[in-house]
Amino acid sequence: MSYETILFDVADGIATITLNRPELLNAFNDQMIEETTHAFKQAGRDDAVRCVLLTGNGRAFSSGQDLADVTARIGSFSISEHLRHGYNRLIATMIGLEKPIIGAINGVAAGAGCGIALAADLRIASDKASFMLAFSKVGLIPDSGVNWLLPRLVGYARAYEMAVTADKIPADKAYEWGIVNRVVPHEQLLETALAWAGPLAAGPTLAYGLTKRIMQKTWDMSLPESLEYEASLQEIAGRSQDNKEGVIAFLQKRAPNFSGK
């Protein structure tokens, strides 16, 4: 599939997806939702890809939904169907991708753009970045996974505050609240993100994916259920080539050469 609204590149085990409608602050229309979802699926199917880097072109990560695109379809537009066939599939694809996703948040991440940023596993923010839930400004509730993702990161009170005030949360406060893992000078953002992505792309991909899976599922489990699930996934990890290589490398006092399997 050729892409028109995003850029997609694979190098050194890292798939880089760049939202590419800079003239519209990378606002999402149906095509960009579909292309971004396809790119994540493509990254998931490609064994050569072991880490994904998501960022935006220009001065925004994403301003969210392209409202002009929606307004042009008034009378035939259903928000619920738009979510079910668009953003919901994208968020589910990202959450279900058992490879690390790094979000390099280069500017504002608003509305659905905020939800997509939150669906990354690790977030590195430019000092020019900000996060904003703009839904209440147009009489809507948060969507695009925000209601599941954000309270798990910052707690209910702060998540609800962001939702009802629609205040812009700057990068330093986002770090303080736990929305992002790091804040770096804007000009160092991609360099820093790639420095994180490189070791992840060379790491034990299967173990990273299983860790992602269990940390999501155990939210709704009791302790005994969680312990049992840990044991079953650890059995899978323990039978992997990477576990064998890691143990041998440890005993031989050398760096492991993980294959991701």
LUMTI-786765 format. One record per residue (C-alpha): x, y, z; residue in one letter. Coordinates in nm, 4 decimals. Example, Ala and Ser with C-alpha at 12.3 -4.5 7.8 and 13.67 -1.06 7.14 Angstrom:
# LUMTI-786765
<rogu x="1.2300" y="-0.4500" z="0.7800" residu="A"/>
<rogu x="1.3670" y="-0.1060" z="0.7140" residu="S"/>
END
This chain:
# LUMTI-786765
<rogu x="0.0000" y="0.0000" z="0.0000" residu="M"/>
<rogu x="0.1343" y="0.3424" z="-0.0912" residu="S"/>
<rogu x="0.0763" y="0.6179" z="0.1622" residu="Y"/>
<rogu x="-0.0287" y="0.9775" z="0.0999" residu="E"/>
<rogu x="-0.0946" y="1.1110" z="0.4507" residu="T"/>
<rogu x="0.1899" y="0.9452" z="0.6399" residu="I"/>
<rogu x="0.5534" y="0.8587" z="0.5843" residu="L"/>
<rogu x="0.6694" y="0.5022" z="0.6508" residu="F"/>
<rogu x="1.0292" y="0.3891" z="0.6676" residu="D"/>
<rogu x="1.2069" y="0.0788" z="0.7986" residu="V"/>
<rogu x="1.5751" y="0.0813" z="0.8897" residu="A"/>
<rogu x="1.7852" y="-0.1087" z="1.1433" residu="D"/>
<rogu x="1.4844" y="-0.2900" z="1.2863" residu="G"/>
<rogu x="1.2915" y="0.0341" z="1.3465" residu="I"/>
<rogu x="0.9743" y="0.1256" z="1.1578" residu="A"/>
<rogu x="0.9198" y="0.5007" z="1.1644" residu="T"/>
<rogu x="0.5654" y="0.6255" z="1.1053" residu="I"/>
<rogu x="0.5390" y="1.0013" z="1.0543" residu="T"/>
<rogu x="0.1977" y="1.1693" z="1.0487" residu="L"/>
<rogu x="0.2269" y="1.3911" z="0.7432" residu="N"/>
<rogu x="-0.0444" y="1.6535" z="0.7044" residu="R"/>
<rogu x="0.1623" y="1.9380" z="0.8519" residu="P"/>
<rogu x="-0.0429" y="2.2112" z="0.6863" residu="E"/>
<rogu x="-0.3403" y="2.0891" z="0.8961" residu="L"/>
<rogu x="-0.1369" y="2.0153" z="1.2111" residu="L"/>
<rogu x="-0.1565" y="1.6457" z="1.1197" residu="N"/>
<rogu x="-0.5315" y="1.6361" z="1.1760" residu="A"/>
<rogu x="-0.6784" y="1.2946" z="1.1042" residu="F"/>
<rogu x="-0.9165" y="1.2325" z="0.8176" residu="N"/>
<rogu x="-1.0436" y="0.8878" z="0.7238" residu="D"/>
<rogu x="-0.7512" y="0.8281" z="0.4908" residu="Q"/>
<rogu x="-0.4890" y="0.9054" z="0.7530" residu="M"/>
<rogu x="-0.6621" y="0.6843" z="1.0101" residu="I"/>
<rogu x="-0.6690" y="0.3980" z="0.7595" residu="E"/>
<rogu x="-0.3104" y="0.4477" z="0.6466" residu="E"/>
<rogu x="-0.1750" y="0.4725" z="1.0016" residu="T"/>
<rogu x="-0.3613" y="0.1565" z="1.1003" residu="T"/>
<rogu x="-0.2272" y="-0.0240" z="0.7936" residu="H"/>
<rogu x="0.1285" y="0.0895" z="0.8705" residu="A"/>
<rogu x="0.1095" y="-0.0497" z="1.2246" residu="F"/>
<rogu x="-0.0286" y="-0.3780" z="1.0913" residu="K"/>
<rogu x="0.2493" y="-0.3896" z="0.8344" residu="Q"/>
<rogu x="0.5059" y="-0.3310" z="1.1099" residu="A"/>
<rogu x="0.3481" y="-0.6127" z="1.3093" residu="G"/>
<rogu x="0.3719" y="-0.8599" z="1.0213" residu="R"/>
<rogu x="0.7307" y="-0.7734" z="0.9290" residu="D"/>
<rogu x="0.9816" y="-0.9791" z="1.1299" residu="D"/>
<rogu x="1.2499" y="-0.7269" z="1.0364" residu="A"/>
<rogu x="1.0628" y="-0.4638" z="1.2408" residu="V"/>
<rogu x="1.1259" y="-0.4964" z="1.6116" residu="R"/>
<rogu x="1.0366" y="-0.1460" z="1.7322" residu="C"/>
<rogu x="0.8062" y="0.1272" z="1.6000" residu="V"/>
<rogu x="0.8654" y="0.5021" z="1.6266" residu="L"/>
<rogu x="0.5618" y="0.7300" z="1.5824" residu="L"/>
<rogu x="0.5952" y="1.1069" z="1.5369" residu="T"/>
<rogu x="0.4488" y="1.4007" z="1.3478" residu="G"/>
<rogu x="0.5817" y="1.6214" z="1.0703" residu="N"/>
<rogu x="0.5883" y="1.9943" z="1.1344" residu="G"/>
<rogu x="0.4945" y="2.1786" z="1.4514" residu="R"/>
<rogu x="0.2242" y="1.9383" z="1.5761" residu="A"/>
<rogu x="0.2087" y="1.5720" z="1.6645" residu="F"/>
<rogu x="-0.1617" y="1.5751" z="1.5780" residu="S"/>
<rogu x="-0.4404" y="1.8227" z="1.6428" residu="S"/>
<rogu x="-0.6913" y="1.5356" z="1.6406" residu="G"/>
<rogu x="-0.9890" y="1.4914" z="1.4125" residu="Q"/>
<rogu x="-1.0107" y="1.7036" z="1.0982" residu="D"/>
<rogu x="-1.3379" y="1.8789" z="1.1836" residu="L"/>
<rogu x="-1.3678" y="2.0339" z="0.8383" residu="A"/>
<rogu x="-1.3772" y="1.6837" z="0.6957" residu="D"/>
<rogu x="-1.6586" y="1.5910" z="0.9362" residu="V"/>
<rogu x="-1.8548" y="1.9102" z="0.8740" residu="T"/>
<rogu x="-1.8537" y="1.8407" z="0.5029" residu="A"/>
<rogu x="-2.0440" y="1.5161" z="0.5715" residu="R"/>
<rogu x="-2.3143" y="1.6483" z="0.8062" residu="I"/>
<rogu x="-2.6338" y="1.4532" z="0.7510" residu="G"/>
<rogu x="-2.4573" y="1.1296" z="0.6645" residu="S"/>
<rogu x="-2.1946" y="1.1207" z="0.9393" residu="F"/>
<rogu x="-2.2268" y="0.8887" z="1.2407" residu="S"/>
<rogu x="-1.9733" y="0.9477" z="1.5172" residu="I"/>
<rogu x="-2.0156" y="0.5968" z="1.6580" residu="S"/>
<rogu x="-1.9543" y="0.4319" z="1.3209" residu="E"/>
<rogu x="-1.6613" y="0.6653" z="1.2575" residu="H"/>
<rogu x="-1.5071" y="0.5518" z="1.5855" residu="L"/>
<rogu x="-1.5831" y="0.1832" z="1.5403" residu="R"/>
<rogu x="-1.4409" y="0.1649" z="1.1893" residu="H"/>
<rogu x="-1.1627" y="0.4199" z="1.2369" residu="G"/>
<rogu x="-1.0005" y="0.5245" z="1.5625" residu="Y"/>
<rogu x="-1.1094" y="0.2152" z="1.7550" residu="N"/>
<rogu x="-0.9313" y="-0.0091" z="1.5055" residu="R"/>
<rogu x="-0.6201" y="0.2068" z="1.5120" residu="L"/>
<rogu x="-0.5998" y="0.2128" z="1.8932" residu="I"/>
<rogu x="-0.6695" y="-0.1625" z="1.9159" residu="A"/>
<rogu x="-0.3970" y="-0.2300" z="1.6593" residu="T"/>
<rogu x="-0.1444" y="-0.0236" z="1.8545" residu="M"/>
<rogu x="-0.2343" y="-0.1764" z="2.1920" residu="I"/>
<rogu x="-0.2301" y="-0.5266" z="2.0429" residu="G"/>
<rogu x="0.1035" y="-0.4820" z="1.8638" residu="L"/>
<rogu x="0.3506" y="-0.6963" z="2.0573" residu="E"/>
<rogu x="0.6463" y="-0.4785" z="1.9663" residu="K"/>
<rogu x="0.7491" y="-0.1630" z="2.1543" residu="P"/>
<rogu x="0.5996" y="0.1624" z="2.0237" residu="I"/>
<rogu x="0.7825" y="0.4865" z="2.1036" residu="I"/>
<rogu x="0.5892" y="0.8084" z="2.0603" residu="G"/>
<rogu x="0.8137" y="1.1046" z="1.9789" residu="A"/>
<rogu x="0.5720" y="1.3836" z="2.0635" residu="I"/>
<rogu x="0.7002" y="1.6820" z="1.8699" residu="N"/>
<rogu x="0.4173" y="1.9287" z="1.9349" residu="G"/>
<rogu x="0.0557" y="1.9476" z="2.0422" residu="V"/>
<rogu x="-0.1289" y="1.6158" z="2.0811" residu="A"/>
<rogu x="-0.4941" y="1.7140" z="2.1040" residu="A"/>
<rogu x="-0.8210" y="1.5218" z="2.0994" residu="G"/>
<rogu x="-0.7843" y="1.1965" z="1.9083" residu="A"/>
<rogu x="-0.4187" y="1.2874" z="1.8585" residu="G"/>
<rogu x="-0.3770" y="1.2702" z="2.2348" residu="C"/>
<rogu x="-0.5383" y="0.9264" z="2.2442" residu="G"/>
<rogu x="-0.3050" y="0.7988" z="1.9744" residu="I"/>
<rogu x="-0.0035" y="0.9402" z="2.1604" residu="A"/>
<rogu x="-0.1192" y="0.7668" z="2.4793" residu="L"/>
<rogu x="-0.1458" y="0.4343" z="2.2925" residu="A"/>
<rogu x="0.2319" y="0.4327" z="2.2475" residu="A"/>
<rogu x="0.4183" y="0.2279" z="2.5072" residu="D"/>
<rogu x="0.6818" y="0.4929" z="2.5756" residu="L"/>
<rogu x="0.6510" y="0.8661" z="2.5127" residu="R"/>
<rogu x="0.9371" y="1.1103" z="2.4701" residu="I"/>
<rogu x="0.8189" y="1.4697" z="2.4456" residu="A"/>
<rogu x="0.9785" y="1.7765" z="2.2967" residu="S"/>
<rogu x="0.9862" y="2.0688" z="2.5362" residu="D"/>
<rogu x="0.7474" y="2.2300" z="2.2861" residu="K"/>
<rogu x="0.4952" y="1.9443" z="2.3146" residu="A"/>
<rogu x="0.1618" y="1.9617" z="2.4934" residu="S"/>
<rogu x="-0.1410" y="1.7408" z="2.5551" residu="F"/>
<rogu x="-0.5014" y="1.8529" z="2.5396" residu="M"/>
<rogu x="-0.8422" y="1.6880" z="2.5537" residu="L"/>
<rogu x="-1.0420" y="1.9310" z="2.3441" residu="A"/>
<rogu x="-1.3577" y="1.7179" z="2.3241" residu="F"/>
<rogu x="-1.5610" y="1.9137" z="2.5797" residu="S"/>
<rogu x="-1.5075" y="2.2323" z="2.3779" residu="K"/>
<rogu x="-1.7377" y="2.0877" z="2.1133" residu="V"/>
<rogu x="-1.9724" y="1.9109" z="2.3565" residu="G"/>
<rogu x="-1.8259" y="1.5629" z="2.3274" residu="L"/>
<rogu x="-1.6736" y="1.3068" z="2.5618" residu="I"/>
<rogu x="-1.3148" y="1.1859" z="2.5168" residu="P"/>
<rogu x="-1.2721" y="0.8970" z="2.2750" residu="D"/>
<rogu x="-0.9895" y="0.7252" z="2.0841" residu="S"/>
<rogu x="-0.8982" y="0.5147" z="2.3856" residu="G"/>
<rogu x="-0.8463" y="0.8125" z="2.6172" residu="V"/>
<rogu x="-1.0932" y="0.6899" z="2.8812" residu="N"/>
<rogu x="-0.9062" y="0.3588" z="2.9138" residu="W"/>
<rogu x="-0.5518" y="0.4873" z="2.8758" residu="L"/>
<rogu x="-0.5318" y="0.8200" z="3.0565" residu="L"/>
<rogu x="-0.6728" y="0.7249" z="3.4025" residu="P"/>
<rogu x="-0.4274" y="0.4341" z="3.4095" residu="R"/>
<rogu x="-0.1413" y="0.6799" z="3.3621" residu="L"/>
<rogu x="-0.2457" y="0.9742" z="3.5782" residu="V"/>
<rogu x="-0.5386" y="0.8577" z="3.7928" residu="G"/>
<rogu x="-0.9074" y="0.9485" z="3.7707" residu="Y"/>
<rogu x="-0.8923" y="1.2984" z="3.9190" residu="A"/>
<rogu x="-0.6285" y="1.4330" z="3.6807" residu="R"/>
<rogu x="-0.7797" y="1.2521" z="3.3819" residu="A"/>
<rogu x="-1.1227" y="1.4011" z="3.4579" residu="Y"/>
<rogu x="-0.9669" y="1.7426" z="3.5089" residu="E"/>
<rogu x="-0.8077" y="1.7262" z="3.1638" residu="M"/>
<rogu x="-1.1377" y="1.6130" z="3.0119" residu="A"/>
<rogu x="-1.3662" y="1.8796" z="3.1583" residu="V"/>
<rogu x="-1.1311" y="2.1787" z="3.1565" residu="T"/>
<rogu x="-0.9753" y="2.1056" z="2.8154" residu="A"/>
<rogu x="-0.6645" y="2.2756" z="2.9499" residu="D"/>
<rogu x="-0.3434" y="2.2384" z="2.7571" residu="K"/>
<rogu x="-0.0918" y="2.0350" z="2.9594" residu="I"/>
<rogu x="0.2636" y="2.1452" z="2.8725" residu="P"/>
<rogu x="0.5484" y="1.8977" z="2.8464" residu="A"/>
<rogu x="0.6920" y="1.9632" z="3.1922" residu="D"/>
<rogu x="0.3562" y="1.9044" z="3.3619" residu="K"/>
<rogu x="0.2947" y="1.5994" z="3.1425" residu="A"/>
<rogu x="0.6219" y="1.4565" z="3.2740" residu="Y"/>
<rogu x="0.5292" y="1.5419" z="3.6338" residu="E"/>
<rogu x="0.1917" y="1.3704" z="3.5920" residu="W"/>
<rogu x="0.3371" y="1.0592" z="3.4280" residu="G"/>
<rogu x="0.1987" y="1.1132" z="3.0789" residu="I"/>
<rogu x="0.5466" y="1.1058" z="2.9254" residu="V"/>
<rogu x="0.8675" y="0.9235" z="3.0153" residu="N"/>
<rogu x="1.1079" y="1.2017" z="2.9193" residu="R"/>
<rogu x="1.1121" y="1.5637" z="2.8065" residu="V"/>
<rogu x="1.4009" y="1.6732" z="2.5867" residu="V"/>
<rogu x="1.4953" y="1.9912" z="2.3975" residu="P"/>
<rogu x="1.2968" y="2.0070" z="2.0751" residu="H"/>
<rogu x="1.6000" y="1.9803" z="1.8488" residu="E"/>
<rogu x="1.7089" y="1.6608" z="2.0282" residu="Q"/>
<rogu x="1.3738" y="1.4797" z="2.0087" residu="L"/>
<rogu x="1.4292" y="1.2438" z="1.7151" residu="L"/>
<rogu x="1.7904" y="1.1798" z="1.8122" residu="E"/>
<rogu x="1.6783" y="1.0811" z="2.1618" residu="T"/>
<rogu x="1.3875" y="0.8708" z="2.0354" residu="A"/>
<rogu x="1.6152" y="0.6805" z="1.7974" residu="L"/>
<rogu x="1.8658" y="0.6287" z="2.0802" residu="A"/>
<rogu x="1.5841" y="0.4586" z="2.2739" residu="W"/>
<rogu x="1.4561" y="0.2673" z="1.9722" residu="A"/>
<rogu x="1.7931" y="0.1191" z="1.8743" residu="G"/>
<rogu x="1.8438" y="-0.0999" z="2.1829" residu="P"/>
<rogu x="1.4762" y="-0.2011" z="2.1799" residu="L"/>
<rogu x="1.5077" y="-0.3080" z="1.8152" residu="A"/>
<rogu x="1.8076" y="-0.5217" z="1.9127" residu="A"/>
<rogu x="1.6422" y="-0.6654" z="2.2231" residu="G"/>
<rogu x="1.4287" y="-0.9719" z="2.3046" residu="P"/>
<rogu x="1.1212" y="-0.8745" z="2.1022" residu="T"/>
<rogu x="0.9132" y="-1.1724" z="2.2128" residu="L"/>
<rogu x="0.9715" y="-1.0913" z="2.5798" residu="A"/>
<rogu x="0.8886" y="-0.7247" z="2.5191" residu="Y"/>
<rogu x="0.5631" y="-0.8257" z="2.3529" residu="G"/>
<rogu x="0.4652" y="-1.0702" z="2.6264" residu="L"/>
<rogu x="0.5419" y="-0.8045" z="2.8883" residu="T"/>
<rogu x="0.3123" y="-0.5617" z="2.7083" residu="K"/>
<rogu x="0.0405" y="-0.8259" z="2.6937" residu="R"/>
<rogu x="0.0509" y="-0.9187" z="3.0607" residu="I"/>
<rogu x="0.0726" y="-0.5616" z="3.1901" residu="M"/>
<rogu x="-0.2459" y="-0.4797" z="2.9999" residu="Q"/>
<rogu x="-0.4413" y="-0.7893" z="3.0980" residu="K"/>
<rogu x="-0.3572" y="-0.7960" z="3.4683" residu="T"/>
<rogu x="-0.5444" y="-0.4673" z="3.5292" residu="W"/>
<rogu x="-0.8624" y="-0.6733" z="3.5493" residu="D"/>
<rogu x="-0.7209" y="-0.9798" z="3.7251" residu="M"/>
<rogu x="-0.6989" y="-1.0861" z="4.0867" residu="S"/>
<rogu x="-0.3532" y="-1.1568" z="4.2284" residu="L"/>
<rogu x="-0.3897" y="-1.5381" z="4.1939" residu="P"/>
<rogu x="-0.5080" y="-1.4972" z="3.8338" residu="E"/>
<rogu x="-0.2185" y="-1.2625" z="3.7606" residu="S"/>
<rogu x="0.0374" y="-1.5004" z="3.9093" residu="L"/>
<rogu x="-0.0992" y="-1.7896" z="3.7049" residu="E"/>
<rogu x="-0.0936" y="-1.5810" z="3.3873" residu="Y"/>
<rogu x="0.2650" y="-1.4775" z="3.4619" residu="E"/>
<rogu x="0.3620" y="-1.8430" z="3.4920" residu="A"/>
<rogu x="0.2026" y="-1.9354" z="3.1594" residu="S"/>
<rogu x="0.3643" y="-1.6481" z="2.9681" residu="L"/>
<rogu x="0.6981" y="-1.7059" z="3.1369" residu="Q"/>
<rogu x="0.6833" y="-2.0622" z="3.0060" residu="E"/>
<rogu x="0.6542" y="-1.9218" z="2.6542" residu="I"/>
<rogu x="0.9414" y="-1.6779" z="2.7123" residu="A"/>
<rogu x="1.1514" y="-1.9520" z="2.8713" residu="G"/>
<rogu x="1.1268" y="-2.1651" z="2.5580" residu="R"/>
<rogu x="1.2389" y="-1.8826" z="2.3286" residu="S"/>
<rogu x="1.5659" y="-1.8581" z="2.1387" residu="Q"/>
<rogu x="1.6289" y="-1.5262" z="2.3111" residu="D"/>
<rogu x="1.6101" y="-1.6803" z="2.6558" residu="N"/>
<rogu x="1.8618" y="-1.9466" z="2.5569" residu="K"/>
<rogu x="2.0902" y="-1.6836" z="2.4054" residu="E"/>
<rogu x="2.0552" y="-1.4561" z="2.7065" residu="G"/>
<rogu x="2.1512" y="-1.7284" z="2.9520" residu="V"/>
<rogu x="2.4491" y="-1.8421" z="2.7420" residu="I"/>
<rogu x="2.5667" y="-1.4829" z="2.6973" residu="A"/>
<rogu x="2.5389" y="-1.4230" z="3.0719" residu="F"/>
<rogu x="2.7448" y="-1.7320" z="3.1509" residu="L"/>
<rogu x="3.0011" y="-1.6394" z="2.8864" residu="Q"/>
<rogu x="3.0123" y="-1.2819" z="3.0147" residu="K"/>
<rogu x="2.9333" y="-1.1264" z="2.6761" residu="R"/>
<rogu x="2.6573" y="-0.9119" z="2.5312" residu="A"/>
<rogu x="2.3620" y="-1.1196" z="2.4048" residu="P"/>
<rogu x="2.2765" y="-1.1308" z="2.0356" residu="N"/>
<rogu x="1.8985" y="-1.1455" z="2.0449" residu="F"/>
<rogu x="1.7040" y="-1.2545" z="1.7365" residu="S"/>
<rogu x="1.3667" y="-1.1388" z="1.8672" residu="G"/>
<rogu x="1.2300" y="-1.4936" z="1.8711" residu="K"/>
END
